[in-house]
Amino acid sequence: MDLFWTCLSFLAGAIFGSFFNVVGLRVPKKIPFSNDRSYCPNCEKQLHWYELIPIISFIIQFGTCRNCQTRISFIYPFIELVTGILFVYAYMKIGLHLELITALLLISMLMIIVVTDLSYMVIPNKILLFFLPFFILLRTLSPLEPWYNAVFGAAIGFLLIALIIFFSKGGMGAGDMKLFGVLGVVLGIGNVLLTFFIAACLGAIIGSILMIVKRVNRKQAIPFGPYIVVGALISYFYGNNIIQAYLSLL
């Protein structure tokens, strides 16, 4: 039975990951995705169902469009695979409990944000506003301890980035600020601060490496969203353990 739910979790994650690619690529450009079928962004040929099988179609087609032979962005199978793995991990970590819904929604939002930020360097308000009511409802039904942790977490997450934007004169974007506000609802005070710390460390390390290998220059803007996503996932699943381990060292 456990194998069944594990396989189902991965399958659902891969399928939803495919949909998250579409949402992430179309929402920032205000392209309808609810009714239009998927198509090749280069030759605009509508894709058949067998060209849309998550992960498998990319492998079978050697990462190219069957019609125009243009390379397909690796972000498609990457998001499908990672979403599938994260759905499985969430199930294994939490089990069939109410909190699993929170975890799956959090993963879903974060995967869409990876796509939008890597593709357009933007975190759309529509995505955040879609997920926020669900997180508020779930934190009402399954509150953090203490109950006001989510409220203060949202406020602190939002204000922290707002202050950074103000004092750095645009060092971070408004999308990052709103994202931290939403994450604060899910994670609470300690874990939203931990998310920022992890994201900042990752950004500094990876950014330095990219400059050393001359992939980016000092004045070039790079998307911060993926680092926030990694920090948020680590904080959600392991944040309390990390914070307790840190406090035990003091």
N, C-alpha and C positions, 0 to 999 in steps of 0.2 A: 504493500500500500504506500509506503514511504517512497519507493522508487517511482510509483505512478505520479505522485504529487511533485516529485523532483523533475521528472520528464515534462510534466504538464507546465510547471513553472518556467522551465527553459523555453519550451515551445511558445508559451504566451509571451514571454519576454522578447524573444526573437521577432515574433509577429508585431508586437507593439513597437519594438525598436524600429522596424521598417516604417511604421506609421509615424513615429517621432521624427524620422528623417524628413518625411514629407512636410509635416507641420513646421519643423525648424527651418526648412528651406523656403517655404511659401508664406508663412505668416509675416515675416519682416517685410516682404515685398507686396503684401496684401493680395496675394494670388489665391483664389478660391481652391480649397482642397477637399471640400465635403462631397462634391459631385463629380469633379473632373478626374478622369483616369490618369494614372502616372504616365509620364512620357520622358523621352530622352531630352535633356536640356540642350543638346547640340543640334540634332536633326529634328527634334520635336515629334518623332514617331511615337504613337501610343504603344505602350508595352503590353504584351500578352501576359496572362496569368503565370505562365511557366517562366517568364523573365523576371517575376517578382517574388520568387520563393526566397525567403530570408537566407542569407549566407550562401546557400547552395547555388542559386542562379549566378552569383558573382564568380564562384569557383568554376562552374561549368562553362561560363562565357569568357573565362580568363580575364575578368575585370574589364571587358570592353562591351560596347553596344553592338548587338547583333546586326544592326542595320548600317551604321556609319563607322563602326570600329573605333570610335573615340573611347579613350580610357575613362572608366567609371571611377569617380572619386572613392578612395578607400574609406571615407567616412561612413558610407552606407553599410558595408559589412561590419565595420568596427562598432558602430552604434548597436546594430542588431545583436552581435555577439556579446558585447559588454552588458547590454540590457538583459539578455537571457541569463548570463552568469549572475548578475546582481539580483534578478528575481529569484533564482535558485538559492542564492546565499541568504536572502531575506527570509525565505521560507524555512531554510535549515536553522537559521539563527533565532527566529521568532516563533515559528509554527503557525498553526491555524488559529490565530487570535486576532482581535480587533486591531492591535497595533500593526499587524501585517499590512493592513490596508494603508495605514499612514506610511509605512516603509515603501510600498509599491508606488504610491502617489509621489512620494519624495523622489524616488529613483526616476520616475517618469518625467517629472518637471526638470530634474537636473540633466537628463539625457537630451531633452529638447534644447535646453540652454547651451549645452556643449555644441550642438549643431549651429544654433543661431550665432553664438559668439565666435566660433571658428570661421564661419562662413561670412558674416557681416559685421562682426565686432559690435553686436547689439544684443541686449536682453529685453525682449518686447514686454511692454506692460500687459498686453493681452494674455500672455502666458502666465504671468505672475497673478493677475487678477482672476484667472480661471481656477487656479489651484488654491488660492488663499481661502475662499469660503470652506472648502473641504477640510483644510488643515485646522481652521478655527472650530468647525463642527467636531472633528475627531479629537482635538485637544479638549473639547468640552466633555465628550463621552469618555475619553481616556486621558485625563489630565496629568501633567507633570507634577512632581512634588517639589515645593508646594504649588498650589494651583495657579498662583500669580507668576510663576516662573516663565510661562509662555508669553504673558503680557509684557513683562519687563524685558524678556529676551528679545521680543520684536522691537521694543523701543530702543534698547541699547544697541542692537544690531544696526538699526536705521541711523541712529544718531552718531554712532562711531564712524561710519563711512561718510556721513554728512560733514562731520568735523574734518575728516581727512581731505575731502573735496574742497572745503572752505580754505583750510590752511595751506594746502598744496596747490591751490588754484587750478583744480582740474586733474589732479593726479589719479583719481579714479572717476568712474562714470556714475551717472544717476541710476543706471540700470543695476550696477553693483550695490548701490545703496538700498534700492527697493528689494533686491534679492535678499540681502541680509536681514531686512525687516521681516520678510516671509519666513526665512530660515529660523529666525528667532522664535517664531510661534511654534515651530516643530521641535527645535533643539533646546530652548531655554537659555538662560543667561550664560552659564559656564561653557556650554558646548558651542554657542554661537561665537563667543570670544576665542575658543580653541580653534574653531573653523577659520577665523581670520588669521590667527597665528600660523596655522599650518599652510594656508593659502599664501600668506606673505613669504614664508620661508621657501616654499616651492617656487614661487614666482621669482624670488631673488636668485636662487640656485640655478634654475633652468634658464632664466634670462641671462645670467652671467655666462653660462655655457654657450648659449646661442650667440652671444657677442664675441666670445673667444674664437668660435669657429666661423665667425663672420656671416652668420645667417641673418642677423639683425644688427642695427646700429643703435647707438644710445638714444637717438631722437625718434626712433621708430616705435609706434604704438603696437603693443601685443595684447591679445585678448587675455583678460584676467579671469574670465568666467570658468574655464576648465580647472584652474587651481582652486577656485572656490568650491567647485563640484567635488573634487577629491577631498578637500578639507571637510566639507559637509558630510560626506559619506563616512569618513574615518570618525568624525565626531559623533555621528548618529549611532554607529555600531559599537564604537570603542571609547567614546568621549569620557564617560563616567569612570572607566577603568584608568584611562590616562591621567585624568585629574586627580583621582585618588592616589595613584602611584606618585605623582608629582608632590602632592601634599604630604605624603609619608616621608619624603626626603627632606622636608623643611624642619 
